[in-house]
Structures are given as structure tokens and as C-alpha cells.
């Protein structure tokens, strides 16, 4: 399954979003800020969240302008969170490129993230929809809460599945949920359709993060753009680790590593143990369950190109390998 075929119904709109993001990144009269913006937006990824906003707007006739504006804001918010997350995590690279915090310094990274956060809010305000503006603001709170929860609970293996799911909702799925919900709202869709698309978006957001957490262990540095096992290096307990520490031997090793994160040899041993267990398969099975729930939420919606793309997108989430 190719991403291009999934995005075909919204390809023109997505190009407009990309154009607006490029215009924003080149808009500053301050040369140093312009360079930073171009750097982070050049490496912003595959526009998954804006695509979700555009696809969920495809169930009610609309002129598309407000939806395109919202899709742009969604990606700007996502980029801002990446800048801040990299700063908190002290990450050197993101998708194989240097992070702002590692190359320009943490102070600059915080200010840049704040600048993009604020700019994204101005785009949302231009939609004139109070419900969407409120939800967008709540999402910024969710994202911050998720990062704080991750930091507070790092290096603690007592927190299990409930904590993990709550954390990845706030850190990842909340923005997916808002992306889908806002597209439906701004299109003028009925409330039952809005709720169906909100549920769908949240479920694939959760699945997306589960797959990311598996790839953190099973991928290569070239594929994932960062060192293998970065989550564990940062003391972050993800689903693969939760499953892995059901084994008492692995649990003991993980506990020892979290007490001494400088032990790179032990880290490599743990990663190797997880790779050669059924943990990856079990994690993908959980993600697949979330995807099936997402697809089920679309059953009542009319059959059109956007619905077919959403169904394919759900499958694509768990088929990707980087």
C-alpha cells in the first residue's frame, strides 16, 4: 500500500497546506529565525495529521478554505511539540537531522517552539470556530501534560498499561483526535459524523504511537533517525518494555539499567533480548486491535473516496516500517 494512493483524494489540498507551511517558514524578516523555521519545517515528516484533517472533512460539502487553514495549524502545532520534546529529551537528531536544541542550544529551541505554538494558534483563530479553537487549546494542554507525565514517571517500571495508554493519548493521540474532529466540524458535518471521526482519529493515533514504540526497538538507526532503544535510554517505559519485563530475568536487567543508564552494554543486551522475543509481535497485535476499532467507527459513514482512504490509512499505520 502506497501513501500516495491513500492521499489521492486530497492531494491538491495537501499541496496547498505544504505551500502555506513553506510560506510561513520563509516569512520571518529576522534571518536567524527564518533559518530555524526552514530547518524544522523541511524535516517535518509526511503530513499525516494535516491529511487526517482534510480526509475527515470529506463527508459534508464545504469550500475547503477553513479546513486547509486548520490542517496547516495542526502541522505547525506538531512541529512545535517536536522542537520542545527534543529539548526535554536532549535528543541530538530527529529523522536523521540535527535537532534545534543540539545545534542552536536549548534556549533557542524553547523560544522557537513557543513561536511556532503561538503562530499555530493564530491560524486556528482565523477559522472563527470557537469549538475548534477551544479544542485546539486543550490539545496544547494535553501535549504538555503528556510530556510532564512521561518525565515524572520515567525510570519507574511499576507504572503499567494504564499509565502507558494515558500517556500516549496525551502525547500523541490527542493531536490525532483533534486533527480529525476539527476537519469534520469545519466541514459542517453532523454531530454523529463528527463523533465517529473523532473516535477513529484517536484510535489510529494510539496505534501510531504503539508502532513507533516498537520501531524504536526493532528498527535501525537509519530507518528511525535516532539510536535504537532511545526510549529505554531516556528511561521511558513503552509497550514493548511493559511486555518484556513480564519475564523476571528481563525485568531485573531493565531495573539495573534504569539505575545505571550509563551501562551501554546492558542496554544493548536488553534491546537484543526484546528483539528476539515475541514482544514485537504482541505489540503489533495490540496496535492491530486499535486499528480494527478505528475502522469499525467508520461503518455508519457514507462510502466515498475519503472513507476508503481513511480505512487504508488505518491499515498503513501498522504496516509502516520506519
MARMITI-156719 format. One line per 2 residues: number of its first residue (from 1); their letters; for each residue x, y, z of N, C-alpha, C, CB. Coordinates in steps of 0.02 Angstrom, whole numbers, plus 50000, padded with zeros to 5 digits. Glycine has a CB too. Layout:
NUM) a) X Y Z X Y Z X Y Z X Y Z | ...
This chain:
1) xx) 50042 49940 50000 50000 50000 50000 50044 50063 50000 49952 50000 50061 | 50033 50108 49953 50072 50168 49947 50036 50228 49978 50088 50183 49874
3) xx) 50074 50270 50012 50044 50330 50043 50012 50374 49990 50097 50369 50082 | 50041 50376 49930 50015 50419 49877 49944 50401 49858 50059 50416 49816
5) xx) 49928 50336 49857 49860 50315 49839 49810 50334 49894 49859 50240 49826 | 49833 50331 49957 49790 50349 50013 49773 50424 50010 49823 50332 50080
7) xx) 49822 50463 49991 49814 50536 49992 49785 50564 49927 49881 50569 50004 | 49771 50522 49878 49748 50545 49813 49687 50591 49817 49733 50486 49770
9) xx) 49635 50575 49857 49576 50618 49859 49589 50689 49884 49523 50587 49902 | 49645 50698 49920 49659 50764 49949 49727 50791 49926 49658 50760 50026
11) xx) 49754 50765 49873 49822 50783 49852 49829 50857 49838 49841 50743 49790 | 49780 50887 49805 49784 50958 49790 49780 51000 49853 49727 50979 49742
13) xx) 49736 50982 49899 49729 51018 49962 49793 51011 50004 49668 50993 50001 | 49821 50951 50005 49881 50939 50044 49939 50980 50016 49899 50864 50044
15) xx) 49941 50989 49951 49993 51031 49921 49985 51103 49943 49990 51026 49844 | 49923 51126 49950 49910 51194 49975 49934 51202 50046 49836 51211 49970
17) xx) 49923 51150 50087 49948 51151 50156 50024 51156 50156 49924 51088 50194 | 50055 51115 50115 50128 51115 50110 50154 51184 50088 50152 51061 50061
19) xx) 50118 51215 50041 50137 51282 50017 50133 51333 50073 50092 51303 49958 | 50079 51328 50113 50071 51376 50168 50124 51366 50222 50001 51369 50199
21) xx) 50141 51305 50235 50194 51291 50283 50261 51320 50259 50200 51215 50297 | 50273 51313 50194 50335 51340 50166 50334 51416 50170 50344 51317 50093
23) xx) 50277 51447 50155 50271 51519 50159 50284 51543 50230 50201 51542 50135 | 50256 51507 50279 50266 51527 50348 50340 51521 50368 50223 51483 50395
25) xx) 50371 51466 50347 50441 51455 50367 50488 51507 50336 50463 51386 50346 | 50466 51538 50282 50508 51588 50248 50485 51660 50262 50510 51575 50174
27) xx) 50437 51667 50308 50405 51732 50316 50441 51780 50363 50336 51722 50342 | 50485 51755 50405 50516 51799 50454 50567 51846 50422 50549 51757 50509
29) xx) 50567 51909 50445 50616 51958 50421 50681 51952 50460 50588 52029 50427 | 50679 51913 50515 50739 51901 50555 50776 51840 50525 50722 51889 50630
31) xx) 50834 51850 50495 50868 51795 50460 50879 51732 50502 50934 51819 50434 | 50899 51741 50565 50913 51683 50608 50850 51643 50621 50945 51706 50674
33) xx) 50793 51678 50631 50730 51643 50642 50707 51608 50579 50676 51693 50666 | 50716 51641 50522 50698 51610 50458 50737 51546 50447 50711 51660 50400
35) xx) 50801 51546 50462 50842 51486 50454 50817 51429 50498 50916 51501 50470 | 50799 51445 50559 50774 51394 50606 50708 51366 50582 50765 51424 50676
37) xx) 50663 51408 50559 50598 51386 50535 50605 51341 50474 50553 51446 50519 | 50648 51360 50428 50659 51319 50369 50687 51251 50389 50707 51355 50319
39) xx) 50732 51251 50438 50762 51188 50461 50709 51141 50489 50814 51202 50515 | 50665 51165 50533 50618 51120 50565 50560 51100 50518 50589 51151 50628
41) xx) 50541 51144 50473 50486 51126 50428 50509 51085 50368 50451 51189 50404 | 50572 51090 50352 50600 51046 50299 50601 50974 50322 50671 51069 50280
43) xx) 50604 50963 50388 50609 50894 50414 50546 50875 50453 50671 50887 50459 | 50489 50905 50435 50428 50895 50475 50393 50829 50462 50381 50950 50462
45) xx) 50414 50791 50411 50385 50724 50402 50336 50719 50344 50349 50704 50465 | 50287 50676 50352 50244 50658 50295 50173 50689 50299 50238 50584 50290
47) xx) 50163 50738 50343 50100 50775 50348 50041 50729 50363 50087 50812 50283 | 50051 50680 50407 49997 50632 50423 49938 50666 50457 50024 50578 50469
49) xx) 49952 50712 50502 49897 50744 50539 49857 50792 50495 49926 50781 50599 | 49889 50834 50454 49850 50875 50408 49808 50833 50360 49897 50920 50369
51) xx) 49836 50777 50337 49798 50732 50293 49735 50708 50327 49841 50673 50270 | 49740 50693 50391 49683 50670 50430 49629 50725 50433 49704 50650 50501
53) xx) 49650 50787 50444 49603 50843 50445 49567 50850 50378 49639 50908 50463 | 49604 50844 50324 49575 50851 50257 49528 50793 50240 49630 50856 50205
55) xx) 49547 50732 50258 49505 50674 50242 49441 50673 50282 49544 50610 50255 | 49444 50694 50345 49383 50693 50387 49335 50748 50368 49402 50699 50461
57) xx) 49358 50795 50327 49313 50848 50302 49275 50826 50240 49352 50912 50287 | 49287 50764 50219 49258 50741 50155 49190 50708 50160 49303 50694 50124
59) xx) 49153 50722 50214 49087 50691 50221 49030 50742 50223 49085 50649 50285 | 49048 50804 50206 48998 50858 50201 49025 50911 50154 48981 50888 50271
61) xx) 48984 50937 50109 49008 50988 50061 49035 51050 50097 48952 51007 50014 | 49093 51075 50076 49122 51135 50105 49171 51165 50055 49156 51121 50173
63) xx) 49188 51229 50064 49232 51261 50016 49306 51243 50027 49224 51336 50018 | 49321 51212 50084 49388 51187 50097 49436 51236 50127 49416 51162 50036
65) xx) 49421 51301 50125 49469 51352 50147 49485 51346 50222 49442 51421 50132 | 49433 51342 50263 49445 51338 50335 49479 51272 50354 49379 51345 50374
67) xx) 49462 51220 50318 49492 51154 50332 49567 51155 50315 49456 51098 50291 | 49585 51186 50259 49655 51192 50240 49693 51233 50292 49662 51224 50170
69) xx) 49663 51287 50316 49694 51328 50368 49705 51287 50431 49650 51389 50383 | 49655 51248 50449 49661 51206 50509 49714 51153 50501 49594 51174 50526
71) xx) 49716 51122 50443 49766 51070 50429 49837 51099 50434 49756 51040 50359 | 49845 51161 50413 49910 51195 50418 49927 51205 50492 49909 51263 50381
73) xx) 49878 51228 50531 49890 51240 50602 49907 51176 50639 49828 51272 50633 | 49875 51122 50621 49887 51057 50653 49960 51036 50644 49840 51003 50624
75) xx) 49986 51045 50583 50056 51026 50571 50104 51074 50607 50071 51026 50496 | 50087 51137 50610 50128 51184 50647 50132 51166 50721 50101 51256 50638
77) xx) 50076 51147 50749 50075 51126 50819 50118 51064 50828 50002 51112 50842 | 50112 51017 50782 50152 50956 50786 50227 50972 50784 50134 50908 50728
79) xx) 50247 51016 50739 50318 51035 50734 50342 51069 50798 50329 51082 50673 | 50300 51112 50826 50318 51146 50889 50330 51095 50945 50263 51195 50909
81) xx) 50288 51044 50949 50296 50994 51001 50360 50954 50991 50235 50946 51003 | 50378 50941 50928 50440 50904 50915 50501 50944 50939 50446 50888 50840
83) xx) 50500 51008 50926 50555 51051 50948 50562 51049 51023 50544 51124 50923 | 50506 51054 51058 50508 51053 51132 50525 50983 51158 50441 51075 51160
85) xx) 50497 50931 51128 50512 50863 51150 50586 50847 51143 50471 50812 51110 | 50616 50867 51087 50687 50855 51076 50729 50891 51129 50708 50877 51006
87) xx) 50705 50949 51150 50741 50988 51200 50737 50954 51268 50711 51060 51205 | 50677 50931 51286 50668 50896 51350 50707 50831 51351 50593 50882 51363
89) xx) 50705 50794 51295 50739 50729 51291 50814 50735 51278 50708 50688 51236 | 50837 50796 51265 50908 50808 51248 50929 50766 51188 50952 50794 51309
91) xx) 50885 50762 51138 50899 50722 51078 50946 50759 51031 50833 50704 51042 | 50992 50722 51002 51040 50752 50955 51013 50754 50884 51105 50714 50957
93) xx) 50971 50704 50868 50945 50700 50799 50870 50688 50799 50981 50645 50760 | 50840 50706 50744 50768 50693 50731 50763 50676 50657 50722 50756 50751
95) xx) 50742 50614 50643 50739 50590 50574 50805 50599 50537 50682 50625 50537 | 50859 50587 50573 50925 50590 50542 50954 50659 50536 50921 50560 50476
97) xx) 50919 50710 50560 50945 50779 50556 50956 50806 50627 50896 50825 50517 | 51002 50853 50633 51017 50880 50699 50956 50918 50725 51078 50927 50696
99) xx) 50945 50914 50791 50890 50950 50821 50911 51022 50835 50868 50915 50887 | 50861 51064 50844 50875 51134 50858 50912 51140 50924 50809 51176 50860
101) xx) 50891 51102 50974 50922 51107 51041 50995 51086 51040 50884 51065 51091 | 51012 51036 50999 51081 51012 50998 51127 51057 50958 51084 50942 50971
103) xx) 51100 51090 50907 51142 51131 50863 51140 51205 50879 51120 51120 50791 | 51081 51229 50902 51074 51301 50916 51068 51316 50991 51014 51328 50880
105) xx) 51058 51264 51031 51053 51273 51103 50981 51268 51128 51081 51340 51122 | 50975 51249 51191 50909 51237 51221 50867 51301 51226 50916 51207 51289
107) xx) 50899 51357 51242 50861 51419 51249 50829 51438 51182 50907 51476 51273 | 50867 51433 51129 50841 51448 51063 50784 51400 51044 50897 51445 51010
109) xx) 50792 51335 51062 50741 51285 51045 50675 51300 51081 50766 51215 51064 | 50679 51320 51144 50619 51336 51182 50583 51396 51151 50635 51350 51255
111) xx) 50621 51447 51134 50592 51507 51104 50562 51492 51036 50645 51562 51098 | 50597 51451 50997 50570 51433 50930 50506 51394 50937 50623 51392 50890
113) xx) 50505 51345 50983 50443 51306 50994 50386 51351 51014 50455 51253 51047 | 50399 51398 51059 50347 51445 51081 50322 51487 51023 50374 51491 51137
115) xx) 50368 51509 50980 50349 51550 50922 50302 51512 50876 50413 51572 50883 | 50318 51449 50862 50277 51409 50817 50210 51391 50850 50314 51345 50795
117) xx) 50211 51377 50915 50149 51365 50952 50102 51424 50943 50163 51354 51027 | 50127 51484 50956 50086 51545 50952 50061 51556 50881 50125 51606 50976
119) xx) 50104 51545 50833 50085 51554 50763 50029 51506 50743 50145 51545 50716 | 50034 51444 50767 49982 51394 50751 49914 51417 50778 50000 51325 50779
121) xx) 49915 51448 50837 49853 51471 50867 49820 51526 50826 49865 51496 50939 | 49861 51570 50796 49832 51623 50755 49797 51595 50693 49887 51673 50733
123) xx) 49825 51541 50666 49793 51508 50609 49725 51480 50630 49838 51452 50580 | 49723 51446 50687 49660 51417 50710 49608 51471 50723 49671 51375 50775
125) xx) 49629 51526 50752 49582 51581 50766 49550 51608 50703 49618 51637 50803 | 49587 51604 50648 49560 51630 50585 49503 51587 50557 49616 51635 50533
127) xx) 49494 51526 50585 49436 51486 50564 49372 51514 50592 49445 51413 50586 | 49377 51552 50647 49318 51583 50678 49273 51534 50714 49279 51618 50627
129) xx) 49294 51472 50723 49252 51422 50756 49275 51413 50828 49254 51354 50717 | 49233 51436 50875 49252 51434 50946 49264 51364 50971 49198 51468 50988
131) xx) 49223 51317 50948 49231 51247 50970 49299 51220 50949 49175 51203 50941 | 49319 51234 50889 49384 51211 50864 49441 51246 50900 49389 51223 50788
133) xx) 49434 51311 50911 49486 51349 50946 49495 51322 51017 49467 51424 50949 | 49439 51308 51051 49442 51281 51120 49476 51212 51120 49372 51276 51150
135) xx) 49456 51170 51073 49485 51103 51071 49560 51106 51055 49449 51059 51019 | 49579 51151 51012 49650 51159 50995 49690 51180 51057 49659 51211 50938
137) xx) 49662 51227 51096 49695 51249 51157 49701 51192 51207 49657 51307 51189 | 49648 51152 51213 49650 51094 51258 49703 51044 51236 49581 51061 51261
139) xx) 49712 51039 51171 49762 50992 51145 49832 51013 51164 49756 50986 51069 | 49845 51078 51162 49911 51102 51185 49922 51083 51258 49917 51179 51175
141) xx) 49870 51089 51298 49874 51068 51368 49887 50993 51373 49810 51086 51406 | 49851 50954 51332 49860 50881 51332 49932 50862 51316 49812 50848 51282
143) xx) 49959 50894 51264 50027 50878 51242 50078 50893 51297 50045 50917 51179 | 50068 50950 51331 50113 50968 51386 50106 50920 51444 50099 51040 51409
145) xx) 50044 50902 51459 50032 50854 51514 50065 50787 51499 49956 50845 51526 | 50059 50764 51437 50088 50700 51418 50164 50700 51428 50071 50684 51347
147) xx) 50196 50755 51408 50268 50760 51416 50288 50762 51489 50296 50822 51380 | 50249 50799 51530 50264 50803 51601 50252 50735 51635 50221 50856 51634
149) xx) 50200 50700 51614 50186 50634 51641 50242 50585 51624 50119 50607 51616 | 50267 50590 51562 50322 50547 51541 50384 50560 51583 50337 50557 51467
151) xx) 50399 50624 51594 50457 50643 51634 50449 50620 51707 50468 50718 51632 | 50390 50631 51735 50378 50614 51805 50383 50539 51818 50310 50639 51827
153) xx) 50361 50500 51769 50359 50427 51778 50418 50390 51745 50295 50400 51750 | 50467 50428 51721 50524 50395 51689 50563 50353 51740 50570 50447 51656
155) xx) 50593 50300 51715 50634 50254 51755 50595 50220 51811 50692 50292 51785 | 50529 50215 51802 50487 50182 51852 50448 50126 51817 50438 50233 51886
157) xx) 50468 50063 51830 50436 50007 51796 50373 49984 51832 50484 49950 51791 | 50354 50018 51885 50292 49999 51920 50231 50023 51883 50292 50027 51992
159) xx) 50239 50075 51842 50183 50101 51804 50172 50057 51742 50195 50175 51782 | 50112 50029 51737 50098 49981 51684 50057 50007 51627 50065 49922 51712
161) xx) 50012 49966 51603 49974 49979 51542 49930 50041 51547 49932 49920 51524 | 49897 50051 51603 49852 50108 51610 49890 50174 51604 49815 50106 51678
163) xx) 49947 50178 51637 49987 50238 51633 50012 50249 51562 50047 50234 51682 | 50033 50195 51529 50059 50199 51461 50006 50226 51413 50083 50131 51437
165) xx) 49945 50197 51416 49892 50218 51370 49872 50290 51382 49832 50173 51376 | 49868 50310 51445 49850 50379 51460 49904 50426 51434 49842 50388 51536
167) xx) 49966 50407 51443 50022 50449 51422 50024 50457 51346 50089 50420 51446 | 50015 50402 51309 50020 50408 51236 49957 50441 51207 50029 50339 51204
169) xx) 49901 50439 51246 49843 50479 51223 49862 50553 51225 49780 50465 51268 | 49888 50576 51282 49904 50647 51289 49960 50668 51241 49924 50662 51360
171) xx) 50012 50626 51235 50070 50646 51195 50058 50641 51120 50128 50603 51213 | 50016 50594 51098 50009 50581 51027 49937 50580 51003 50042 50515 51010
173) xx) 49896 50538 51034 49829 50526 51007 49784 50588 51014 49797 50468 51043 | 49797 50631 51062 49754 50690 51070 49759 50735 51009 49774 50730 51133
175) xx) 49818 50743 50981 49826 50784 50921 49795 50751 50860 49900 50800 50908 | 49802 50684 50855 49767 50648 50802 49692 50659 50808 49784 50573 50804
177) xx) 49666 50651 50869 49594 50658 50881 49570 50728 50861 49578 50645 50955 | 49607 50779 50882 49588 50847 50865 49593 50860 50790 49633 50897 50903
179) xx) 49643 50831 50758 49651 50839 50686 49589 50814 50649 49713 50802 50660 | 49566 50754 50668 49508 50725 50635 49443 50760 50654 49503 50653 50652
181) xx) 49435 50774 50718 49374 50806 50742 49365 50875 50711 49374 50811 50818 | 49419 50914 50708 49414 50982 50683 49398 50983 50608 49478 51020 50695
183) xx) 49425 50936 50570 49409 50932 50499 49335 50920 50489 49449 50878 50465 | 49307 50875 50528 49236 50860 50523 49193 50920 50543 49218 50799 50565
185) xx) 49212 50952 50598 49173 51010 50622 49173 51066 50571 49202 51035 50689 | 49232 51083 50545 49238 51139 50499 49206 51125 50431 49311 51156 50489
187) xx) 49195 51061 50416 49161 51045 50354 49085 51054 50360 49176 50973 50333 | 49061 51059 50422 48989 51065 50434 48954 50999 50443 48958 51102 50377
189) xx) 48991 50946 50455 48962 50879 50464 48918 50876 50526 49018 50825 50468 | 48871 50829 50527 48827 50821 50584 48866 50793 50644 48768 50773 50567
191) xx) 48836 50801 50703 48872 50780 50764 48887 50705 50765 48831 50799 50824 | 48842 50661 50745 48860 50590 50744 48921 50575 50700 48801 50549 50720
193) xx) 48926 50610 50643 48983 50600 50598 49047 50627 50632 48972 50636 50530 | 49041 50685 50664 49099 50714 50700 49125 50665 50752 49079 50781 50733
195) xx) 49079 50636 50791 49100 50591 50844 49131 50527 50817 49040 50574 50889 | 49104 50502 50762 49133 50442 50731 49204 50455 50708 49089 50419 50672
197) xx) 49215 50512 50677 49281 50529 50651 49330 50546 50708 49275 50587 50602 | 49304 50574 50761 49346 50587 50820 49371 50521 50850 49307 50628 50873
199) xx) 49325 50473 50857 49344 50408 50884 49395 50374 50840 49282 50363 50892 | 49382 50374 50775 49429 50346 50726 49498 50376 50734 49403 50356 50654
201) xx) 49501 50442 50737 49565 50477 50739 49604 50462 50803 49554 50552 50733 | 49568 50459 50859 49602 50442 50922 49631 50372 50920 49552 50448 50981
203) xx) 49593 50325 50893 49616 50255 50891 49678 50247 50847 49559 50209 50865 | 49678 50280 50790 49737 50272 50747 49797 50310 50776 49722 50297 50675
205) xx) 49782 50362 50815 49836 50398 50849 49871 50354 50900 49809 50461 50883 | 49831 50316 50938 49859 50269 50987 49899 50215 50951 49802 50237 51029
207) xx) 49870 50188 50897 49905 50136 50859 49970 50162 50829 49859 50109 50802 | 49969 50223 50805 50028 50255 50777 50085 50256 50828 50013 50326 50753
209) xx) 50069 50275 50890 50121 50279 50941 50146 50211 50962 50095 50316 51001 | 50101 50162 50965 50122 50093 50982 50173 50069 50930 50061 50046 50986
211) xx) 50157 50079 50866 50202 50058 50813 50269 50095 50818 50171 50070 50743 | 50267 50160 50832 50329 50198 50841 50372 50168 50897 50313 50271 50857
213) xx) 50338 50147 50950 50374 50120 51007 50406 50052 50991 50328 50113 51067 | 50373 50014 50948 50402 49950 50926 50462 49964 50881 50349 49907 50888
215) xx) 50454 50011 50834 50509 50027 50788 50570 50054 50824 50486 50077 50736 | 50559 50086 50881 50615 50111 50921 50661 50054 50942 50589 50148 50983
217) xx) 50634 49994 50947 50673 49935 50967 50695 49894 50906 50632 49891 51014 | 50650 49886 50857 50663 49839 50802 50693 49872 50741 50599 49806 50782
219) xx) 50690 49938 50736 50717 49972 50678 50792 49981 50680 50684 50040 50671 | 50820 50009 50628 50891 50027 50626 50897 50102 50635 50924 50004 50558
221) xx) 50956 50126 50655 50965 50199 50663 50948 50237 50599 51036 50214 50684 | 50963 50207 50541 50949 50240 50477 50873 50244 50465 50983 50201 50419
223) xx) 50836 50193 50484 50764 50191 50474 50727 50239 50520 50737 50121 50484 | 50747 50240 50583 50709 50279 50632 50740 50348 50646 50703 50241 50697
225) xx) 50800 50360 50619 50830 50426 50625 50855 50443 50695 50783 50477 50604 | 50866 50392 50737 50891 50402 50804 50920 50336 50828 50835 50428 50853
227) xx) 50957 50336 50884 50985 50273 50908 50930 50222 50926 51029 50285 50969 | 50944 50158 50913 50896 50105 50931 50890 50102 51007 50919 50036 50901
229) xx) 50828 50094 51030 50817 50090 51102 50820 50157 51137 50866 50044 51133 | 50807 50211 51101 50811 50278 51130 50763 50287 51189 50797 50331 51077
231) xx) 50704 50257 51184 50655 50265 51238 50683 50239 51304 50590 50228 51221 | 50711 50178 51302 50739 50150 51362 50799 50190 51386 50760 50077 51350
233) xx) 50840 50215 51339 50896 50257 51358 50873 50318 51397 50934 50280 51295 | 50815 50345 51379 50787 50403 51413 50743 50385 51473 50746 50444 51364
235) xx) 50741 50320 51488 50702 50298 51546 50627 50294 51534 50715 50343 51603 | 50607 50297 51471 50536 50296 51454 50513 50223 51445 50522 50337 51389
237) xx) 50462 50204 51482 50436 50135 51480 50380 50131 51429 50412 50112 51551 | 50391 50096 51374 50341 50090 51321 50312 50019 51321 50372 50106 51253
239) xx) 50264 50007 51275 50230 49943 51274 50278 49884 51265 50179 49942 51218 | 50327 49887 51219 50374 49831 51214 50409 49815 51280 50426 49846 51160
241) xx) 50428 49866 51317 50461 49854 51381 50413 49826 51432 50492 49919 51407 | 50351 49851 51432 50300 49826 51477 50290 49751 51467 50233 49864 51468
243) xx) 50286 49731 51404 50279 49659 51389 50343 49621 51408 50263 49648 51315 | 50401 49651 51393 50464 49616 51403 50477 49602 51477 50522 49657 51375
245) xx) 50459 49648 51521 50475 49639 51592 50427 49592 51628 50476 49705 51627 | 50381 49562 51590 50341 49507 51618 50388 49448 51633 50284 49486 51570
247) xx) 50443 49445 51596 50495 49395 51609 50539 49422 51666 50537 49380 51545 | 50546 49383 51719 50581 49406 51779 50654 49423 51764 50577 49353 51833
249) xx) 50686 49384 51720 50755 49397 51703 50764 49464 51668 50783 49342 51659 | 50720 49477 51621 50723 49541 51585 50705 49599 51632 50674 49541 51525
251) xx) 50658 49588 51675 50637 49640 51723 50696 49661 51767 50578 49615 51768 | 50735 49612 51789 50793 49626 51831 50845 49667 51792 50825 49560 51856
253) xx) 50856 49649 51729 50905 49685 51689 50882 49757 51676 50917 49649 51622 | 50817 49765 51662 50791 49833 51649 50797 49875 51712 50716 49829 51626
255) xx) 50781 49846 51769 50787 49884 51832 50859 49906 51844 50761 49841 51891 | 50906 49860 51831 50977 49877 51841 50999 49932 51793 51020 49815 51831
257) xx) 50974 49929 51731 50993 49980 51682 50965 50048 51702 50970 49961 51612 | 50903 50049 51724 50872 50113 51743 50907 50145 51803 50798 50102 51759
259) xx) 50938 50103 51844 50977 50129 51900 51045 50154 51877 50986 50074 51953 | 51070 50127 51821 51135 50148 51794 51130 50154 51718 51190 50098 51814
261) xx) 51099 50208 51692 51088 50216 51620 51152 50225 51580 51043 50273 51608 | 51209 50230 51613 51272 50236 51576 51298 50168 51553 51325 50270 51620
263) xx) 51265 50114 51575 51287 50046 51558 51261 50028 51488 51261 49995 51611 | 51298 50050 51438 51276 50040 51368 51277 49966 51349 51321 50079 51321
265) xx) 51321 49928 51379 51323 49856 51364 51260 49821 51386 51384 49824 51397 | 51236 49840 51446 51174 49811 51471 51115 49833 51428 51163 49831 51545
267) xx) 51116 49896 51407 51062 49921 51364 51058 49880 51299 51074 49996 51347 | 51116 49868 51268 51118 49829 51207 51092 49758 51219 51189 49826 51179
269) xx) 51108 49730 51276 51085 49663 51293 51009 49660 51300 51118 49640 51359 | 50981 49711 51332 50908 49714 51341 50873 49721 51273 50888 49772 51387
271) xx) 50898 49767 51232 50869 49777 51165 50871 49712 51125 50907 49832 51127 | 50927 49677 51129 50934 49613 51094 50884 49561 51120 51006 49587 51100
273) xx) 50874 49559 51185 50826 49513 51216 50755 49527 51190 50828 49518 51293 | 50738 49591 51187 50671 49609 51164 50661 49592 51091 50658 49685 51176
275) xx) 50713 49606 51051 50709 49591 50979 50698 49517 50966 50773 49614 50945 | 50726 49474 51007 50722 49402 50996 50667 49369 51038 50789 49370 51011
277) xx) 50619 49409 51060 50561 49383 51096 50499 49394 51055 50554 49416 51167 | 50441 49379 51083 50377 49390 51048 50347 49458 51063 50327 49335 51067
279) xx) 50387 49501 51094 50362 49567 51115 50339 49609 51055 50417 49604 51153 | 50379 49610 51001 50359 49648 50943 50294 49624 50914 50413 49645 50890
281) xx) 50287 49559 50908 50225 49529 50881 50165 49546 50925 50233 49453 50875 | 50174 49543 50990 50119 49558 51036 50100 49632 51032 50138 49540 51108
283) xx) 50150 49675 51025 50136 49747 51021 50100 49764 50956 50202 49786 51025 | 50121 49734 50901 50086 49745 50837 50014 49718 50841 50124 49711 50780
285) xx) 50004 49664 50876 49937 49637 50884 49893 49686 50921 49940 49569 50921 | 49921 49719 50971 49883 49769 51008 49866 49829 50963 49922 49793 51070
287) xx) 49915 49850 50923 49904 49905 50877 49850 49886 50825 49969 49924 50841 | 49852 49824 50803 49803 49800 50754 49733 49801 50784 49821 49728 50732
289) xx) 49727 49786 50848 49662 49789 50882 49636 49860 50882 49668 49762 50954 | 49679 49908 50895 49659 49979 50895 49637 50000 50825 49717 50024 50919
291) xx) 49672 49977 50774 49656 49993 50705 49588 49965 50686 49710 49968 50658 | 49574 49904 50707 49509 49874 50692 49452 49913 50726 49507 49801 50716
293) xx) 49465 49937 50786 49415 49979 50821 49405 50045 50784 49436 49992 50894 | 49459 50072 50758 49455 50134 50719 49412 50124 50657 49525 50159 50700
295) xx) 49425 50071 50621 49388 50057 50559 49314 50044 50574 49418 49997 50522 | 49301 50012 50630 49231 49997 50649 49192 50062 50660 49230 49954 50713
297) xx) 49226 50113 50685 49191 50177 50699 49169 50212 50635 49237 50222 50739 | 49195 50190 50577 49176 50222 50514 49118 50186 50478 49237 50223 50468
299) xx) 49094 50133 50507 49044 50092 50473 48982 50131 50450 49021 50036 50519 | 48959 50176 50492 48896 50211 50477 48906 50268 50426 48867 50239 50540
301) xx) 48967 50284 50409 48979 50340 50363 48969 50319 50291 49051 50367 50373 | 48951 50368 50250 48940 50353 50179 49004 50327 50146 48915 50415 50142
303) xx) 48995 50285 50097 49052 50257 50062 49075 50305 50008 49034 50188 50031 | 49132 50336 50019 49160 50381 49969 49236 50376 49968 49138 50455 49982
305) xx) 49269 50415 49927 49342 50410 49921 49377 50425 49986 49366 50458 49867 | 49352 50473 50024 49384 50491 50088 49377 50434 50138 49353 50555 50116
307) xx) 49320 50401 50139 49312 50345 50185 49360 50288 50167 49239 50319 50184 | 49365 50274 50103 49411 50221 50082 49483 50239 50099 49404 50209 50006
309) xx) 49500 50302 50093 49568 50323 50111 49580 50317 50186 49581 50394 50089 | 49529 50333 50226 49536 50327 50299 49545 50254 50319 49474 50357 50334
311) xx) 49508 50209 50287 49515 50138 50300 49586 50114 50282 49462 50097 50262 | 49610 50137 50224 49677 50119 50203 49731 50150 50248 49689 50140 50130
313) xx) 49718 50211 50271 49765 50244 50315 49773 50205 50380 49741 50316 50330 | 49717 50179 50405 49720 50140 50467 49765 50079 50458 49649 50118 50488
315) xx) 49758 50046 50401 49800 49987 50387 49873 50008 50377 49775 49950 50325 | 49883 50065 50346 49950 50090 50332 49988 50104 50397 49948 50153 50289
317) xx) 49952 50127 50448 49981 50142 50513 50021 50084 50540 49927 50163 50562 | 49994 50024 50534 50027 49966 50563 50070 49927 50513 49975 49920 50593
319) xx) 50071 49950 50451 50113 49916 50401 50179 49951 50390 50076 49910 50335 | 50186 50013 50414 50247 50051 50402 50305 50021 50441 50237 50124 50422
321) xx) 50364 50030 50415 50424 50003 50448 50476 50055 50463 50455 49950 50407 | 50457 50119 50457 50501 50172 50479 50461 50236 50489 50558 50183 50427
